[in-house]
Each structure stands twice: as C-alpha cells, then as structure tokens.
Amino acid sequence: MVAPGINGKMSEFNAALGLQLKHIDAALARRKQISDVYRQALHDVRGIRVLPDAGSRFPIMAISPSSCRMIT
C-alpha cells in the first residue's frame, strides 16, 4: 500500500497507452521512411523548397513554396 485512499489500479486509458508504446519504435521508423520518400521525391520539383530535416526523432514534413505569385 502506497498511502491510505490511493487507488493503485491502472485505468483503461493508461493500459491502452502502454500497449501503443510497445510499437512506438516501429511506428517512428516507418514515419521516418515516409518522410525520406517525400523529401527525395520533392527535392527537385521546381517551385518547392523542402526544409531540411531537423534530425528530430519525430520527423516533420514542412514544404515551403520558393516563390508565390498571385493569380488574378
């Protein structure tokens, strides 16, 4: 017993979160693969500037237009 009145049981949410964390490394590796595919495919596209990979464990794909022109 930790302290009187403390419920030490795991909630359903915490149990589900624990199950998801078992697969987090595989999910992050797959996300990195997808990010690399997009970076490679968009690297030479005229008018698109692919921002450099920040080296984060959580890759974020950010695309910035090189030039914007208003179409009227």
C-alpha positions as CSV (number, residue, x, y, z in Angstrom):
1,M,0.0,0.0,0.0
2,V,1.4,3.4,-1.0
3,A,-0.9,5.5,1.1
4,P,-4.4,5.1,2.5
5,G,-7.1,6.1,0.0
6,I,-4.9,5.8,-3.1
7,N,-6.3,3.6,-5.9
8,G,-3.3,1.8,-7.4
9,K,-5.2,0.2,-10.3
10,M,-4.3,1.1,-13.9
11,S,-7.0,2.9,-15.8
12,E,-8.2,1.7,-19.2
13,F,-6.6,4.7,-20.8
14,N,-3.2,4.0,-19.2
15,A,-3.4,0.4,-20.3
16,A,-4.2,1.3,-23.9
17,L,-1.3,3.8,-23.9
18,G,1.1,1.2,-22.6
19,L,0.0,-1.1,-25.5
20,Q,0.7,1.6,-28.0
21,L,4.1,2.4,-26.6
22,K,5.2,-1.2,-27.3
23,H,5.1,-0.4,-31.0
24,I,6.4,3.2,-30.9
25,D,9.9,2.5,-32.3
26,A,8.5,0.7,-35.3
27,A,5.9,3.5,-35.9
28,L,8.6,6.2,-35.7
29,A,10.9,4.3,-38.0
30,R,8.1,4.0,-40.6
31,R,7.3,7.7,-40.2
32,K,10.9,8.5,-40.9
33,Q,10.9,6.3,-44.1
34,I,7.8,8.1,-45.4
35,S,9.4,11.5,-44.7
36,D,12.5,10.4,-46.6
37,V,10.5,9.3,-49.6
38,Y,8.7,12.7,-49.7
39,R,11.9,14.6,-49.3
40,Q,13.6,12.6,-52.2
41,A,10.5,12.9,-54.5
42,L,10.1,16.7,-53.9
43,H,13.7,17.7,-53.8
44,D,14.0,18.6,-57.5
45,V,10.5,19.9,-58.0
46,R,10.6,23.5,-59.3
47,G,8.9,25.9,-57.0
48,I,9.1,23.8,-53.9
49,R,11.7,24.2,-51.3
50,V,11.9,21.2,-48.9
51,L,13.1,22.4,-45.5
52,P,16.0,20.5,-44.0
53,D,15.4,17.6,-41.7
54,A,16.0,18.8,-38.1
55,G,17.2,15.4,-37.1
56,S,14.4,15.0,-34.7
57,R,13.2,11.6,-33.6
58,F,9.7,12.8,-34.8
59,P,10.2,13.9,-38.4
60,I,8.0,16.7,-39.5
61,M,7.5,17.3,-43.2
62,A,7.4,21.0,-44.0
63,I,7.3,22.3,-47.6
64,S,7.7,26.0,-48.3
65,P,6.9,27.4,-51.7
66,S,10.0,29.0,-53.2
67,S,8.0,31.8,-54.8
68,C,4.4,32.8,-54.6
69,R,2.6,34.5,-57.4
70,M,-0.9,35.8,-57.1
71,I,-3.2,34.5,-59.8
72,T,-5.9,37.0,-60.9
